Amino acid sequence: MFYIIFLFLLIFIGGYITRRKKFNKEQVILENMGFDRSKKILHMLRLPSRSMWDFVINSNPITSKKYPHMLIYLRIKSEGEFALETRVFKLKSKINKKFPKFYLRKESIFDKLTSDIDYRNNPEFSKKFFLKSLGKEENKLAVEKLFKNFSLQKKLISNPLNIESNGDEMFYYWDGVKFPIEEIPQRISEVEYLHDNYFDVIV
């Protein structure tokens, strides 16, 4: 029994040391790219689509003076014995704009049993994504108008990702994807293109 406990202790310590080394290595890369990261937990942060039954931890916020309107963080969602890790981009408006409230995700089998916003002129988009308004009729009309843009639909079909809005902030993420730190500049470019050209614009 003692040997089993000792073995588990060694595995735990070894895993901790490995994760710590990786974290420190990433810190150097982030600093060289002009980013700051801390290990704190973001207690008050939640996605608009989050269910009250979801056990989620938001942590490790990444910021940069170059992108003062942006926060990148790690979303860890418990799924049974496993944890699903996702890097999320939270963006504010650069022009103090209010956004319609909604969430967009890839449509699942269960989503087909629930009504959402569809577009007859682009069944490919409607089949691929589940788009839900989070407000009254006026908000729903604003969401419908926002995603009616064929250019935006085409862009999302070619690079599917989740997009959510609480009205004050936008959240962009590839669900279940914790991409390497080295990819952050490329991912920022993709997210900023969407944000600046389709959402944070004067209508």
N, C-alpha and C positions, 0 to 999 in steps of 0.2 A: 504493500500500500504506500509506503514511504517513497519507493522508487517511482511510482506512478505520479504522485504529487510533485516530486522533484523534476520529472520529465515535463509535466505540464508547465511548471514554473520556468524551466529553461526555454520552452517554446514561447511562452508569454514574453519573457525578457528579450529573447532574440527578435521577436516580431516588433517589440517596442523600439529596439535599437535600430532596426532596419527602417521603420517608418520615420524615426527621428532623423536619420541620415538623409533620407529622401526629402523630407521637409526642409532641412537646412540647405540641401543642394538646390532645391527649387527657390529658396529665398534669395540665393545669390543670383540666379537667373532673372528673377523678378526685379531685383534691385538694378541689375544691369540694363533692364528694359524700361526702367523708370516707374516701377510699381511698388507699392507698400502693401504688406499683408500682415494681419495680426491673427492670433489664435482664439479670439473671443467669440462667444455665442451671441447671435442676434435674436434676442428673445421676442421682440415685438414685431418681427418681420414675418409676413405670411403671404402666400399667393392667393389671389381672388378665388381660384377654383378649389382651394384646399378644403377638404372635408374635416369636420370637427373630430372625426374618428381617426384621421391620419396621425401617426406619430412621426413628426418631422423635426429635425434639428437643422438650423441654418447657422453656418459658422464660417470661419476663415475669410473675412471680408478683404477684398483687394481693391485698392484705390490708386488714383494717379492724379497729379496736378494737371496733366495734359487732358484728362477727361473728368473734370469736376462734377459733371452731371451724371456720372456713371458709377455704379457699385457692382462688383462681381463677387459672388459668394458661392459657397458649397452647400447644396441642399441634400441632406441625408434622410431618406425615407425608409423606415423599417418595414420590411415585407417578410413576416415570419422569421426564419432563421437568418435571412439575408438583409443587407442594407443596399438600397439603390442610391447611388451618388450622382448628382447632376450639378454642373456649373451653370449658374443663373446670372444673367445680365439684367440689372435693374437700372432703368434710365428715366431721368426727369426731363421735362420739356425745356428746351433752350429758349423758348419764346413765351414761357409762362402760360402754356396752353392747357386746357382741360380736355381729357380724352374720354370717349365713350367707354363704358364699362363692359367687358366681355372676356371670354377666353376661347382660344382656338387650339385644337390639338388634332392629331391624327385619329380618324374615326375608328373605333373598336367595334366588335360584334355587338356588345351591349349598347353602344351608342345608337345603333340602328333601331333600337326599340324606343328611343326618345326623339322627340321633335327638336330640330335645330334650324338654323338659317341656311337655306339652299338657294342655288342660282340655276335657273333653267337653261340659261345661255352658256353655262359651263358645268355640265354634269360631272366632268372629271374632278374638278375642284370640290364640288359638293360631296362626291363619293369618297374622296380622300380625307376630307377634314370635317370635324365636328365643331361648329361655330355657335356659341351660345351667348346671348345678350344677358347682362346682369343688371337689369333695371326695367323701368316702365316703358311704355310704348314709344315715347320720344327717344329714349336711349336705344331701343331696338332699331328704330328707323335710322339713327345715326350709324349704328354698327353695320346695317345692311348697305348703306351708302358707302361706307368706308371700304368694305371688302368687295364692292361691286366693280372696283377697278380691275380691269382684265390684266393689266401689267403686273399688279400685285399678286393676283391669283397665279399667273404664270411663274412668277419669281418663287412663290411658296411651293408650287408643284415641283419645281426643279430642285429645291432645297428645303424640304419639310422641317419645320420646327414649331415649337409651342410658343404662342404669343398671348399674353394676358394683360389686362389693364384694370386698375382700381379707380381710375379717374384722374389720379394725380401722377401715377407712375406707370411705366410699361415694363413688362418682364419678358425677356426673350431667352429661350433655352431649348436644347436638344434633349428631350427626356431620357434620363438614364445614361447620359454621356458625360463623363468626367474627362474631357480632353486634356492632353498634356499641357503644362504651363507654357511650353514653347509655342503653342498654337494660339495663344491669347491675342497677339496683334492681328492675325488673320481673322479670327472670330469677331473681334471688335469691328473690323472693316465690314464684315457681312452684316452684323447687327446694326451698325450706324447707318449703313446704306438704306436698310429697311426703315429705320426710325426717322431719318432725315427726309426721305423722299416720299413716304407714304403715311406716316402717322403724325410726326411733329411738324406739320405744315399749316400754313394759314389757308383756310378754305374760302 
